[in-house]
Amino acid sequence: MRRSEKEIKDIKIIYKILNEADVCRVGFSKANKPYVVPMNFGFDESHIYLHSSVEGKKMEILKENKNICFEVDVKSEIVKSEKPCNWGMHYMSVMGFGTAELIEEPEEKIRALDIIMDKYDPEGLNSYEYLESSLKRTAVIKLNITELTAKKS
């Protein structure tokens, strides 16, 4: 990271950012053409979990290239100034890289979907029951994180 004073190294803060973020922007690439998609997600210490339809552009790209990058951010605030070049942004962000794998085993798929649901329903107000027909139409992607950085500005 170019500006080391902005780097966040405390893993607890990194996990807090991942917990607070509502959207994960996921970057895929096919034939050197990037494709970025905002997605709901869940995470544990070494994985990001994503869900998708079993068909579509993301799934086509993953067949050819399992390398993914991702970004989340929180507490975004524009900082205005009298001079245009002095404007800026306050934020906290996490970026990472990894390799994707599709979860096929039903029990592991349900566990990953529960992780995603727990992120958006932390009080556990809803019970999670997944219809078998829905599970067959849902792809669950496990992103094995290989690199992780965080920044505050």
MARRO-20074 format. One record per residue: z, x, y of N, C-alpha, C in turn; residue in three letters. Coordinates in steps of 0.001 Angstrom, whole numbers, plus 524288, in hexadecimal, padded with zeros to 5 digits. Example, Ala and Ser with C-alpha at 12.3 -4.5 7.8 and 13.67 -1.06 7.14 Angstrom:
2
81E78833867E9C681E788300C7EE6C81E78833907F31CAla 81BA8832327F73681BE4835667FBDC81EBE832648001ESer 
***
This chain:
153
80000803597FB678000080000800008000080380804CEMet 7FC808025C8085D7FBD88059880D02800C2805BE8105BArg 803318014981136807DB800FA8149880CAA8003E81122Arg 80EBD8048D80F43813088045780B77817D98019380D8FSer 8189580182812AC81D287FED8814E481CD77F8EB81432Glu 818417F6ED812F4817907F14D81218817ED7EFCD80C50Lys 8181A7F3B2808E58182E7F2968035181D767F05D801A6Glu 81D3B7EC707FE55821EA7EA2A7FBF58224E7EC5E7F675Ile 826A57EEFA7F553827547F1597F02E82B6C7EE7C7ECECLys 82EB17EB687EF7D832E37E8A47ECC58308E7E43D7E971Asp 831117E4B17E44F82EA87E0E57E0BD830E57DB707E185Ile 835CF7DB0A7E32B838247D5E07E4298355A7D3227E8A8Lys 833F17D6117ECA1831117D3CF7F11282B8B7D2547EF55Ile 829257D5957EC2D823E67D4657EA2D823FD7CF547E70AIle 827E37CEB77E39E8285A7C9E27E090829747C5397E410Tyr 82C707C60E7E83A82D8C7C1C97EBEF828817BFF47EE91Lys 825377C3A37F010820307C23F7F27081CEC7BF207EE8AIle 81CB07C0FE7E9AB819B67BE367E5A481BF77B8C07E4B9Leu 821167B8417E5168238A7B3227E472822447AF717E8EEAsn 8223F7B17E7EDB1821697AE3B7F25681BB17ACC87F335Glu 818227B0007F1678128E7AF037F264810BD7AA357EF5EAla 80DC77A6F57F20180BA67A2457EF80806627A3427ECECAsp 803757A6F57EF0B7FE127A7DF7ED4C7FD547AD997EBFDVal 7FA947AE8B7E7BF7F90B7B3D17E6377F3197B4187E6C3Cys 7F14C7B7BB7E9E77EBAA7B8877EA697EA0F7BC7B7E640Arg 7E68E7BAC37E2E47E5187BDF07DE617DF747BFC07DF0FVal 7DEA67C4D37DE7C7D9767C7137DF047D7287C87D7D9C6Gly 7D2957C6587D8D17CF8C7C7727D41E7CAAB7CA5F7D5E3Phe 7C7E77CCD27D2457C3177CF897D3BF7BF377CF5F7CF3CSer 7BA6D7CE007D0997B62A7CDF77CCC57B1807D0C27CF38Lys 7AFA67D4B97CC927AB237D7BF7CE6A7ABF77D9937D407Ala 7B09F7DBAA7D50E7B2137DDA27DA3C7B21C7D9807DE7EAsn 7B2457D48D7DD067B2957D0527E0D57B8047CDE17E07ALys 7BB337CE6D7E4A27C07E7CC547E4717C0997C65E7E4DAPro 7C4AA7C4247E28B7C5857BE7F7E2997CB6A7BDAE7E2F9Tyr 7CD357BB677E7567D2C77BAAD7E84B7D4087B4E57E844Val 7D8407B3877E5727D9BF7AE177E4D17DF977AD817E5E4Val 7E11D7A9B77E9297E6B67A8997E9C17E8877A5657E511Pro 7ECE57A70A7E2B37EEB97A4637DDF97F4A57A3B47DE18Met 7F68179FB47DB587FC0B79F417DA397FD3C7A33E7D602Asn 8022E7A4F37D5B6803787A9207D2118093B7A9047D0AAPhe 80A807ABE07CCB580FDD7AD037CB448101E7B2CB7CA0DGly 814CE7B4EC7C994815357BA7A7C86D81A487BBB57C597Phe 81A337C00C7C2D481EEF7C27F7C0E981E7B7C83F7C26AAsp 821B97CB847C06F821EF7D0EE7C23F81CE07D4097C1A0Glu 819957D29A7BDF2814E17D5CE7BD2480FD77D2A47BCA5Ser 8101E7CD937BDB380B807CA447BD1C80B2C7C6367C179His 806627C4F67C2E58053A7C0677C61D802957BC8F7C270Ile 8041E7B79D7C2AC801C07B3977BF637FEA67AFDF7C2D3Tyr 7F9EE7AEB37C1237F6627AB4A7C3FE7F4527A7377C031Leu 7F2C37A2CA7C24C7F04779EEE7BEDC7EB3079D307C157His 7E7B079B5E7BE087E27479A0D7BFC27E0097965E7BBC5Ser 7DBA97943A7BD2D7D8827917B7B9517D64D795927B592Ser 7D517793F87B0E27D2CB797AF7AD257CD2C799087AE83Val 7CAD7796137B2117C577797187B3C27C565798307B997Glu 7C16879AE27BB4E7C0C479BD57C0DB7BFEB7A1917C20BGly 7BF517A2A27C70C7BDE67A7DC7C8D37C1F67ABFE7C75FLys 7C6FE7AAC57C8227CB067AE9B7C6C87CAA97B02D7C10ELys 7CA087AC4A7BDC07C9E97AD5F7B82A7C4FC7B0697B6AAMet 7C0A17AF3D7B9317BBD27B2357B8417BC8B7B7F17B9BAGlu 7BEFE7B8CD7BE407BFD27BE2F7C0077C3797C1117BC51Ile 7C7A77BE7A7BA977CB727C10C7B7287C9177C2BA7B1F5Leu 7C5037C00E7B0397C26F7C1AA7AB637C0087C7177ABF7Lys 7BE5A7C8687B0BC7BBCD7CD697B1BE7BF6A7D18D7B3F7Glu 7C3597CFE87B6FB7C6B17D3A97B9AC7CC407D18A7B9F2Asn 7CFC47D3F57B7207D5377D2317B6CF7D8A87D48F7BB15Lys 7D6667D7D57BE717D9677DA3C7C2AB7D9FF7D6617C72BAsn 7DECC7D5DA7C9027E0067D2127CD1F7E37D7D4C17D127Ile 7E3077D3167D60A7E6D97D47E7D9FD7E90B7CF647DC2BCys 7ED957CFBB7DE967EFF37CB067E0C27F30A7CC607E5A8Phe 7F4037C85C7E8D07F7017C9007ED9E7F9E87C3F47EEBAGlu 7FEDA7C47E7F06B801E57C01A7F26B8045C7C1D97F787Val 805697BE277FAF98081C7BF877FFD180B997BB0780191Asp 80F9C7BC7A804908135D7B8AE8069A814D87BA3480C2AVal 817367B68980EDE8194B7B76A81425815267B969817EFLys 810847B7318179D80C4D7B8C081B1F80D377B66E8208ASer 80CA27B9C48246E80D5B7B80E829D6809F47BB7282D5BGlu 806C97B8F9830838037B7BBD383436806DE7BDC8838AFIle 806107C2AA83A3D808D07C50683E9F804E07C5A38430EVal 805B27C2A98473B802117C2C684BAB803AA7C6F384F95Lys 7FFE27C881852BC800C67CC73856B77FD1B7CB6A85B48Ser 7FE397CDDF85FA27FAD67CD81864387F57E7CFF686323Glu 7F5767D41585FFE7F0AA7D6E885ED97EEC17D56C85961Lys 7E9C77D419858E17E7BB7D27D853C77E8AC7D67384F6DPro 7E83A7DB758508E7E8E07DF6D84C737EE907E02F84AD3Cys 7F2367DDBB84DA87F7BA7DE2984C4D7F9B67D98084925Asn 7F6497D5C78480F7F7E27D16B844B37F8FC7D38F83F49Trp 7FBF57D0AC83C5F7FD267D2708371B7FF077CDF4833B9Gly 801827CF5182F68803517CB6082BAA808447CD6E82915Met 80C217CA06828B5810BB7CB1F8258480FD77C88082044His 811317CB2E81C158109A7C8F8816D9813567CC7B812E9Tyr 813E27CA6D80E3D8157E7CD77809B3811877CC3380580Met 80F9C7D029802C880B957CF2A7FEDB80C6F7D2877FA05Ser 80A427D09F7F5C080A337D3817F0D8804917D3927EEF9Val 802CC7D8257ED6E7FD907D8BB7EB377FE097DB7B7E606Met 7FA727DA447E2897FAA67DCDB7DD7E7F5717DCBF7DAB5Gly 7F5457DFC67D68A7F0B77E0117D32B7F2807DF657CD8DPhe 7EEEB7DDC07CA457F03F7DD417C4C67EB967DB9D7C192Gly 7ECAF7DABC7BCA27E8A57D8E87B9137EA287D3857B70AThr 7E64A7D0317B6A77E7337CACB7B5077E65D7CA277AF39Ala 7E9917C6CC7ACF87E8A27C52D7A79C7E9997BF507A750Glu 7E6727BCC97A42D7E71E7B7257A36E7EB397B63E79F41Leu 7EECD7B2C87A0677F2CE7B16379C957F09F7ACEB79951Ile 7F0427ADCA794537EE177A9E2790C17F2467A72478D84Glu 7F65F7AA0178C207FA737A7F7788BE7FD677A39278B99Glu 7FD9679ED97895F7FFD279A5378C1C8056179B1478E20Pro 808CE79D7D78B1F80E4579E2878CD780E917A1D279186Glu 80B7F7A60A7916780B777A9B8795C6808F47A73079A9AGlu 804FA7A405799B4802667A13679DF78064D79D927A0A8Lys 8095279ABD79D9D80D3E7972B79FC98116A79A377A2BAIle 8132379EA87A096817087A1E07A34A814F47A3AE7A89AArg 8100C7A5577A8CB80DAA7A7167ADBC80D277A28D7B193Ala 80B8579E047AFB180B227996E7B32681084797E57B531Leu 8148F798657B1F7819E3797597B3C281B7D79B187B81BAsp 819E87A00C7B7A981B187A3E37BBC18187F7A2467C0E1Ile 813A87A0837C098810EE79EAC7C54A813BF799E07C77EIle 81502796277C429817A47915F7C5EE81CFA792957C853Met 81FF57961D7C5EB8251F797837C7F3824C9799B87CD77Asp 8208B79C797CEA581FE779EAA7D3E681FA479A5F7D804Lys 81CE47962A7D6D081C13791FB7DA9D8201F78D967DA1BTyr 8234378DB97D5F98275A789D47D51A82C5B78CB87D389Asp 82E79790037D718832DA793647D5A1837D9790767D41BPro 8387278BB57D5F983D14788AA7D47F83C6C786167CF30Glu 837C7786817CCED836D47842B7C7CF8373A77E447C7E5Gly 8354477BE97CC16835B3776447CCB683221773407C901Leu 82E3F775DA7C70582A907734A7C37982ACE775D27BE1CAsn 829DB772BE7BA28829627750E7B4F48239A776337B413Ser 8229277A677B16681D3077BFF7B0A281B7B77A957AB26Tyr 81804776F27AAE6815A7775837A5EA80FC3775EE7A6A0Glu 80D54778D37A330807C3779C97A398804FC7770A79F1ATyr 8014F773AF7A0817FE377711479C7F7FABE7751B799C2Leu 7FA1F7748E794C17F6D37782D791CB7F14377843793FAGlu 7EF54773AF795897EA0B7736B797BC7E9B67768079CD8Ser 7EDD9776677A0047EDEE779677A4E97EE2D77F3F7A3CFSer 7F153780B679FFB7F1C77864179EA67EC8D7888279CD8Leu 7E97A7855E79A247E45F787367984C7E0917880579CD8Lys 7E13E785037A1117DDCB785727A59D7DFC3789567A9ADArg 7E45478B9A7A8A37E6C378F1F7AC677E6AE794B37AA60Thr 7E485798207AD937E4BE79DB37AC6C7E98D79FE17AF26Ala 7EC747A31D7AC6A7F0E87A5C87AEC47EFC07AB987AE9DVal 7EFED7ADF07B32E7EE9F7B3777B3D07F3A47B6797B4C1Ile 7F46C7BA827B1997F8DC7BE0C7B2657F6B87C30A7B4C8Lys 7F86A7C42E7B9727F6CF7C8F17BC1E7FAF37CD197BB1ALeu 7F9817D1127B8277FCFF7D5717B70B7FCC67D9207BBB4Asn 800F37D9457BEBB801067DC447C3998012F7E2187C26AIle 7FD767E4E67C4BC7FD3F7EA987C40D7FEBD7ED807C90BThr 7FE607EACD7CD847FFAC7ED377D280801B57E9007D621Glu 805DA7EA437D90A808527E6627DC7380A3C7E91F7E158Leu 808C77E7127E5E280AB67E91E7EAD680C4E7E4927EE4BThr 80FB57E5B07F2098117D7E1A57F5AC812027E3FA7FB16Ala 811657E09D7FEFA811447E2738045A813B27DE68807EBLys 816377E04880C108180E7DCD08103B815E87DEDA81559Lys 8148D7DB4D818BA812817DCD081DD2814E37D953821E4Ser 
***
